[in-house]
Amino acid sequence: MSLNADHSRPRIAVVGAGWAGLAAAFTLKRAGWHTEVFEQSPVLGGRARKAVIARRGLVLDNGQHLMLGAYRHILELMQEIGVDNDHALLRLPLQLTSLDGALHLSVNTAHPGPLRLPLALLRMKGLSAGHKYVLFRTLLQLQLTGWHVAPDTTVLAWLQKQRQPTALIRLFWEPLCIATLNTPIGDASMALFSVVLRDSLTAGADASDLILPRVDLSALWPEVLAPQLTIHANMPVHGLSAAPGGYRLHTGTGSRPPRQPRQAPDNRAAGRDHAEQGDAVFDAVILAAPARMCHRLLSRLMPNQADNLNGAPITDDHAQPDIDDQRQAALAEKSALLDQLNAFQYHAIATLTVFLERAFPLPGCMYMLKENRQAGHDGQWLFNRSRFMHPDAAIGSVDTASANATTPGAANDRFSHAISIVISHADHLIGTGRDNIANAILSQVRDQLPTGVTLPQVLGFELIMEKRATFAATPGLARPDCVTPWPGLFLAGDWTNTGYPGVLEGAVMSGLAAAQAAQAY
């Protein structure tokens, strides 16, 4: 690698302070690289971040997230950063319970690890003996085949081939698939679904554990890590250009390249004056941004890179055909990557947080909801936030002039009891009135509560719609690797070729892979 003459350490820019970008930046900083992170938002965490509701004096999340015990890369990273996982996370043995109590699956940690799931399936409430047998047989067959599935197979096609009863698909397989892949079973990749099943069911006794964040997603670890890094928040990257020995970033409100930042005490405010200090050229760049943004940035590099592929004038006439062939091959490779980035489709996830006058009347942390889209009953999972969030974790000391929450204490008193209902694959709700969505979901919850149990009085609600929450996890989707045809440019994001669907573990895996590739460059 050619190093910047003014620096003894390699310099790398990470574009994006989501979970992928921060994982990459932390890894490189620890390896001795001079690392700077550029984030267009004032909040760290990407699509898994806190959402400040200033008018209520609240801090929520932009969506309720659930992790699995199999997500070892996230858990190890948090420990390395210095997060107290026992404090920040609630870890529960696998349990799936419908709100009405008709369906219940839970593992017994007293059973030996390999027997926990089989015994739990045998004791599962709500399935007939025949359905239990079919489910157990199917999972066993999948394991015996090494969890390998043809890449062009949808989840529904695979289940039908396994002769899964319609009722079993509706009660068991469909909720798990939509929660994991955010893609309907008729469109979802069985190969990706199989990977998650493999890692959660066979990677150890605790791999199937359910892990719930007890603090907001930005506080979980991005904000813990922030003081250890140089992060330029509120600093969008508008373009890249080739420079001697590396790349120059064009940031801020204009098109000028970034400049050497003043080192702020907390390493975050430096980005505010970044565009008004000396030029900075980076030896390498990791684009840890959405695929569409990566497409836009790389598209603008095409002419420069095509013209300067070799970096030296051609003096041998006999070499001209070979050079032309190399240029055409390089351009074809870059065009293919751009096509991959442009091909991604996305699905929305909506999260409805409902504030209650008193505690939710059931004791569990999460419940399955029966979905009926024809009736507007779109919710799939209900999270009882009062049961797992730390008392003040979701109540921020937000500076607000709101009449109903002028102090943190007022917010605490008024919004201490809350539930969140998650609606995956919520594309059809984009543009629908928030009151209409909330009323339909509340009707769904009330209808599915056990007999004699009533929902406490609703004080208010917040609906957060993440329109491009995840990529559509369809069969045969070509996902790019972290190494690009541009020397010194790397990609990170849950949409890269991690082998996982668009989940938090995949994001962290991609960041670690990009950091490793950059170090080997």
Secondary structure, 3 states (H helix, E strand, C coil): CCCCCCCCCCEEEEECCEHHHHHHHHHHHHCCCEEEEECCCCCCECCCCEEEEHHHCEEEECCCCCEECCCHHHHHHHHHHCCCHHHHEEEECCEEEECCCCCEEECCCCCCHHHHHHHHHHCCECCCHHHHHHHHHHHHHHHHCCCCCCCCCEHHHHHHHCCCCHHHHHHHHHHHHHHHHCCCCCCCEHHHHHHHHHHHHHCCCCCCCEEEECCCHHHHCHHHHHHHCEEECCCCEEEEEEECCEEEEEECCCCCCCECCCCCCCCCHHHHHHHHCCECEECEEEECCCHHHHHHHHHCCHHHHHHCCCCCCCCCHHHHHHHHHHHHHHHHHHHHHHHHHHCCCEEEEEEEEEEECCCCCCCCCEEECCCEHHHCECCCEEEEHHHHCCCCCCCCCCCCCCCCCCCHHHHHHHCCCEEEEEEECCHHHCCCCHHHHHHHHHHHHHHHCCCCCCCCCEEEEEEEEEEEEEECCCCCCCCCCCECCCCCEEECCCCCCCCCCCCHHHHHHHHHHHHHHHHHC
